[in-house]
Amino acid sequence: MSLPIVVIGGGLSGLFAAHLLEQAGQRVLLIEARERLGGRILSQGKADGLHRLDLGPSWFWPAMNPLVASLVSTLGLDAFAQYTQGATAIEGPDGQVHRQQVTWQQSPASYRIAGGMQRLIEGLRARLEGKVHILTGTHVVGLKLRPHAVELDLRDASGAWTQQAAQVVQTIPPRLMAQDLHMEPAWPPQLMQQMRDTPSWMAGQAKFVAVYPRAFWREAGWSGTAMSHRGPLAEIHDASDVSGETAALFGFVGAAPAYRTGIGQEALIRQALAQLQRIFGEQASSPLWTAVQDWAQEPLTAATSDRQPLARHPLYDAGTVPEPWAHRLWLAGTERSANAGGYLEGALESATHAVQELLAHRSQAPATVASQHERTLP
Ligand SMILES: Cc1cc2nc3c(=O)[nH]c(=O)nc-3n(C[C@H](O)[C@H](O)[C@H](O)COP(=O)(O)OP(=O)(O)OC[C@H]3O[C@@H](n4cnc5c(N)ncnc54)[C@H](O)[C@@H]3O)c2cc1C
């Protein structure tokens, strides 16, 4: 049997690359280190599973994100505009709240996905079912170039093993690649430095959500949008479902990663609820439930150097694969998109580009006998 093309990483980029490769008739193995798929996409709910809140990305912008819009439509998902009707709150450094009557206008408008962004991941996974072999809980720790294959060093709960690949699509962020993957032969120091200098987008961020019995802020004429110069939440938005039946607010935690770990999650939740109470009133202090996702504490998202706030959106590019790796390994993942780097659109764009290039250079890799440490895949 011919060797598979291995996709490293089961975030949006990896799953989309696997989908495109499978559609092109290729044999694909996707390897993901976490037990779950989705990477930075994570939607969390309570037992009913009806309304899940996004602890990673919430929005896409159909006017600017044609690939995401097309995937949403292909997967038959429902999207709805971010709720912005009503006054915006501005909290000063002293905790004083100023009410801006003007509705916060987004241009272009941002949209959310009913059921949470994770619907994208579930939809893609369903399409890969029975066609692409997916290994979760399996860390890629190194890649070795062999005459007719790329050998991947893997580690899972049962130990270390290897897997041969005809070619590889690598979707984990550049900083994690430089930090965690041992490349043999090694990549030039200048390229390694470029990867270390490329921040993983939003990896230093944390998100807070609070679910309430009613959207009481809407009843008081607030949109749920608030900007704060005091914190701990720097930017707050309505996170209710499309009908408004499940009422929720979410906030980006402005406080730096070191502060967050210093005070701990319970204190952070208390401070966030006190802030929501200052802004939206007494009812904000009694949520049904809350959740915090601190991405800086996730070693499969944030490299050590990502654990600090980013001053601005970095410039990303497609990256360079050095000889002799060229045409054996292809780079994808949102940090490899020059046009939409950092965003969901960039995850899809880079995957599309990598797969197109790979298919254009695809050579028939000869079948090889499994090595001693290799496992037989179905
Ligand atoms: C809080 C937050 C808010 C955001 N908001 C938005 C938004 O509103 N709109 C938007 O467009 N974008 C937003 N983003 C960015 C968006 O989430 C990313 O662009 C997108 O999810 C990146 O997908 P990816 O597949 O490129 O990377 P990832 O999702 O990071 O996937 C990489 C995968 O590789 C796996 N992995 C890592 N190391 C290894 C290893 N050694 N071996 C095997 N697997 C490994 C990881 O577990 C992960 O599953 C946000 C991100 C965050 C964190």
The ligand as an SDF file (V2000), in Angstrom:
LIG
                    3D

 53 58  0  0  0  0  0  0  0  0999 V2000
   -9.5870   33.6980   22.0140 C   0  0  0  0  0  0  0  0  0  0  0  0
   -9.4980   33.6480   20.5130 C   0  0  0  0  0  0  0  0  0  0  0  0
  -10.3830   34.3910   19.7550 C   0  0  0  0  0  0  0  0  0  0  0  0
  -10.3150   34.3480   18.3580 C   0  0  0  0  0  0  0  0  0  0  0  0
  -11.2610   35.0370   17.6310 N   0  0  0  0  0  0  0  0  0  0  0  0
  -11.2930   34.9080   16.2920 C   0  0  0  0  0  0  0  0  0  0  0  0
  -12.4050   35.4130   15.5410 C   0  0  0  0  0  0  0  0  0  0  0  0
  -13.3740   35.9340   16.1110 O   0  0  0  0  0  0  0  0  0  0  0  0
  -12.3680   35.2730   14.1880 N   0  0  0  0  0  0  0  0  0  0  0  0
  -11.3210   34.6460   13.5350 C   0  0  0  0  0  0  0  0  0  0  0  0
  -11.3450   34.5610   12.2890 O   0  0  0  0  0  0  0  0  0  0  0  0
  -10.2760   34.1010   14.2330 N   0  0  0  0  0  0  0  0  0  0  0  0
  -10.2500   34.2120   15.5810 C   0  0  0  0  0  0  0  0  0  0  0  0
   -9.2510   33.5940   16.3050 N   0  0  0  0  0  0  0  0  0  0  0  0
   -8.1780   32.9000   15.5710 C   0  0  0  0  0  0  0  0  0  0  0  0
   -8.6110   31.4930   15.0850 C   0  0  0  0  0  0  0  0  0  0  0  0
   -9.0240   30.7390   16.1950 O   0  0  0  0  0  0  0  0  0  0  0  0
   -7.4430   30.8100   14.3740 C   0  0  0  0  0  0  0  0  0  0  0  0
   -7.0910   31.5720   13.2330 O   0  0  0  0  0  0  0  0  0  0  0  0
   -7.7260   29.3830   13.8750 C   0  0  0  0  0  0  0  0  0  0  0  0
   -8.5200   28.6360   14.7490 O   0  0  0  0  0  0  0  0  0  0  0  0
   -6.3670   28.7000   13.6250 C   0  0  0  0  0  0  0  0  0  0  0  0
   -6.5620   27.3930   13.1260 O   0  0  0  0  0  0  0  0  0  0  0  0
   -5.2600   26.5050   12.7770 P   0  0  0  0  0  0  0  0  0  0  0  0
   -5.7650   25.1750   12.3720 O   0  0  0  0  0  0  0  0  0  0  0  0
   -4.3690   27.2620   11.8580 O   0  0  0  0  0  0  0  0  0  0  0  0
   -4.4480   26.4150   14.1560 O   0  0  0  0  0  0  0  0  0  0  0  0
   -4.8410   25.6640   15.5240 P   0  0  0  0  0  0  0  0  0  0  0  0
   -6.3100   25.7860   15.7690 O   0  0  0  0  0  0  0  0  0  0  0  0
   -3.9300   26.2010   16.5700 O   0  0  0  0  0  0  0  0  0  0  0  0
   -4.5370   24.1270   15.2170 O   0  0  0  0  0  0  0  0  0  0  0  0
   -3.2650   23.5570   15.3940 C   0  0  0  0  0  0  0  0  0  0  0  0
   -3.4670   22.1470   15.9290 C   0  0  0  0  0  0  0  0  0  0  0  0
   -2.2050   21.5030   16.0550 O   0  0  0  0  0  0  0  0  0  0  0  0
   -2.2190   20.7310   17.2480 C   0  0  0  0  0  0  0  0  0  0  0  0
   -0.8280   20.5050   17.6590 N   0  0  0  0  0  0  0  0  0  0  0  0
    0.0300   21.3740   18.2590 C   0  0  0  0  0  0  0  0  0  0  0  0
    1.2260   20.7980   18.4560 N   0  0  0  0  0  0  0  0  0  0  0  0
    1.1300   19.5300   17.9730 C   0  0  0  0  0  0  0  0  0  0  0  0
    2.0470   18.4320   17.8910 C   0  0  0  0  0  0  0  0  0  0  0  0
    3.3170   18.5240   18.3260 N   0  0  0  0  0  0  0  0  0  0  0  0
    1.6050   17.2700   17.3270 N   0  0  0  0  0  0  0  0  0  0  0  0
    0.3250   17.1470   16.8620 C   0  0  0  0  0  0  0  0  0  0  0  0
   -0.5720   18.1560   16.9200 N   0  0  0  0  0  0  0  0  0  0  0  0
   -0.1790   19.3440   17.4620 C   0  0  0  0  0  0  0  0  0  0  0  0
   -3.0140   21.5860   18.2210 C   0  0  0  0  0  0  0  0  0  0  0  0
   -3.4960   20.8140   19.3080 O   0  0  0  0  0  0  0  0  0  0  0  0
   -4.1130   22.1260   17.3190 C   0  0  0  0  0  0  0  0  0  0  0  0
   -5.2480   21.2830   17.3120 O   0  0  0  0  0  0  0  0  0  0  0  0
   -9.3120   33.5900   17.7120 C   0  0  0  0  0  0  0  0  0  0  0  0
   -8.4170   32.8170   18.4740 C   0  0  0  0  0  0  0  0  0  0  0  0
   -8.5200   32.8460   19.8710 C   0  0  0  0  0  0  0  0  0  0  0  0
   -7.5770   31.9830   20.6950 C   0  0  0  0  0  0  0  0  0  0  0  0
  1  2  1  0
  2  3  1  0
  2 52  2  0
  3  4  2  0
  4  5  1  0
  4 50  1  0
  5  6  2  0
  6  7  1  0
  6 13  1  0
  7  8  2  0
  7  9  1  0
  9 10  1  0
 10 11  2  0
 10 12  1  0
 12 13  2  0
 13 14  1  0
 14 15  1  0
 14 50  1  0
 15 16  1  0
 16 17  1  0
 16 18  1  0
 18 19  1  0
 18 20  1  0
 20 21  1  0
 20 22  1  0
 22 23  1  0
 23 24  1  0
 24 25  2  0
 24 26  1  0
 24 27  1  0
 27 28  1  0
 28 29  2  0
 28 30  1  0
 28 31  1  0
 31 32  1  0
 32 33  1  0
 33 34  1  0
 33 48  1  0
 34 35  1  0
 35 36  1  0
 35 46  1  0
 36 37  1  0
 36 45  1  0
 37 38  2  0
 38 39  1  0
 39 40  1  0
 39 45  2  0
 40 41  1  0
 40 42  2  0
 42 43  1  0
 43 44  2  0
 44 45  1  0
 46 47  1  0
 46 48  1  0
 48 49  1  0
 50 51  2  0
 51 52  1  0
 52 53  1  0
M  END
$$$$
